[in-house]
Structure formats: C-alpha cells, structure tokens
Amino acid sequence: MITSVAFFCYPVTNIAKAREFYEAILGLKFESDFGNDWVEYDVNGSTFAITTMDTTHIAGAKGGVVAFEVDDLDATIRDLQKKKVKFVSGPGESPVCRFAVISDPDGNEVIVHKRNP
C-alpha cells in the first residue's frame, strides 16, 4: 500500500546551473546531496531532487512536471521576471487555481501555483 510520495526528481545536465536556478532563483532549501550528482531539497515535508545520475531519462524532454505552491503568485511572477526566468506560459487560471509555467536551465518545466481560496 502506498503511504506517501518519497520524492520527485528531474534529470539535469549541469548540477551547478540547476542548483543556482532552484536555490537562488526559486529559493528552495538545500537538504542533502550525494556526491554532487544527486541534490535534494525539502519542500514542506516533501523531497524534490535534481540529478545528473539518471541516464534513463532526458533533461527537458517534456516528461513529468512539478508544481510548487507559492504564497503570492503575483509577487512570485514579478520576482521571476526580474531574474529573467524563461516563461513557457501564463499566468493563467483554472477553476481551482492561478499559475504560470517557467523553464529551468535544461528546459524542464516548473509550475508556480496558487490554489484559489
């Protein structure tokens, strides 16, 4: 029986560039690394990882996507625009949320997301 999600992971081609994006631009909190080929971030009790060790998946191949919940979507979008982050789409909205899709240095899509009250 599944009890929780262990982690989410994105393959990347350059750990240093990816760390700069996820730590300095998105503000994720570094949790641990394994030989600087697998880096984990704590996201409110869930683990998001980046790795150069995954040879079975291709960075930026338009596979899975992660959505990070933010406290203020408008402020987050303004901050990302100032940091020259590439926007893939949005901002947009659905019946349950507002969001924008951005791209990391490898082209992996990341959604910044705010649930409606």
C-alpha positions as CSV (number, residue, x, y, z in Angstrom):
1,M,0.0,0.0,0.0
2,I,1.3,3.5,-0.9
3,T,1.6,5.7,2.1
4,S,3.3,8.8,0.6
5,V,5.4,10.2,-2.2
6,A,9.1,9.5,-1.5
7,F,10.5,12.2,-3.8
8,F,10.1,13.9,-7.2
9,C,13.2,14.1,-9.4
10,Y,14.3,16.0,-12.5
11,P,17.3,14.9,-14.6
12,V,19.6,17.8,-15.3
13,T,22.7,18.2,-17.4
14,N,24.7,20.6,-15.2
15,I,24.3,20.4,-11.4
16,A,25.8,23.8,-10.7
17,K,23.5,25.6,-13.1
18,A,20.5,23.7,-11.9
19,R,21.4,24.4,-8.2
20,E,21.7,28.1,-9.0
21,F,18.2,28.0,-10.5
22,Y,16.5,26.0,-7.8
23,E,18.2,27.6,-4.9
24,A,19.0,31.2,-5.8
25,I,16.1,31.9,-8.2
26,L,13.3,29.7,-6.8
27,G,14.6,29.8,-3.2
28,L,14.4,26.0,-2.5
29,K,16.1,24.9,0.7
30,F,19.0,22.5,0.2
31,E,18.6,19.3,2.2
32,S,21.3,16.9,1.1
33,D,23.5,15.7,-1.7
34,F,25.1,12.5,-2.8
35,G,28.5,13.1,-4.4
36,N,27.1,16.3,-6.0
37,D,25.3,14.2,-8.6
38,W,22.0,14.0,-6.7
39,V,20.8,17.0,-4.8
40,E,17.7,17.0,-2.6
41,Y,15.5,19.9,-1.4
42,D,12.9,19.9,1.3
43,V,9.7,21.4,0.2
44,N,7.4,21.5,3.2
45,G,8.0,17.8,4.1
46,S,8.3,16.6,0.5
47,T,11.5,16.0,-1.3
48,F,12.3,17.4,-4.7
49,A,15.6,16.2,-6.3
50,I,17.8,17.0,-9.2
51,T,20.4,14.6,-10.7
52,T,22.9,14.0,-13.3
53,M,23.0,10.3,-12.4
54,D,19.7,9.4,-14.2
55,T,20.8,8.0,-17.6
56,T,17.3,6.6,-18.3
57,H,15.6,10.0,-18.5
58,I,16.4,13.0,-20.6
59,A,16.6,16.5,-19.1
60,G,14.0,18.8,-20.6
61,A,12.3,16.1,-22.6
62,K,8.8,17.3,-21.8
63,G,8.0,14.4,-19.4
64,G,6.7,15.0,-15.9
65,V,6.2,18.4,-14.3
66,V,6.4,19.6,-10.8
67,A,4.1,22.4,-9.4
68,F,5.4,24.4,-6.5
69,E,2.7,26.2,-4.4
70,V,3.5,29.8,-3.6
71,D,2.1,32.2,-1.1
72,D,1.7,35.1,-3.5
73,L,1.6,34.3,-7.2
74,D,1.8,37.9,-8.5
75,A,4.8,38.7,-6.4
76,T,6.5,35.4,-7.4
77,I,5.9,36.2,-11.1
78,R,7.3,39.7,-10.8
79,D,10.4,38.3,-9.0
80,L,11.0,35.6,-11.6
81,Q,10.6,38.2,-14.4
82,K,13.2,40.4,-12.7
83,K,15.5,37.4,-12.6
84,K,15.0,36.9,-16.4
85,V,13.5,33.4,-15.9
86,K,12.0,32.0,-19.1
87,F,8.2,31.8,-19.0
88,V,6.6,29.0,-21.1
89,S,3.1,30.1,-20.5
90,G,0.9,32.1,-18.2
91,P,-0.1,33.5,-16.0
92,G,-3.3,31.6,-16.4
93,E,-6.1,30.3,-14.3
94,S,-8.4,27.3,-13.9
95,P,-11.5,26.9,-11.7
96,V,-9.2,25.9,-8.8
97,C,-6.0,27.9,-9.2
98,R,-3.8,30.5,-10.8
99,F,-0.4,29.5,-12.2
100,A,2.5,30.2,-14.6
101,V,4.8,27.7,-16.2
102,I,8.5,28.5,-16.3
103,S,11.6,26.7,-17.5
104,D,14.8,25.6,-15.7
105,P,18.2,25.8,-17.5
106,D,17.6,22.3,-19.1
107,G,14.1,23.1,-20.3
108,N,12.3,21.1,-17.5
109,E,9.0,22.9,-16.9
110,V,8.2,24.1,-13.4
111,I,4.8,25.4,-12.5
112,V,4.4,28.1,-9.9
113,H,0.9,27.7,-8.5
114,K,-1.5,29.3,-6.1
115,R,-4.7,27.5,-5.1
116,N,-7.9,29.6,-5.0
117,P,-9.2,30.3,-1.6
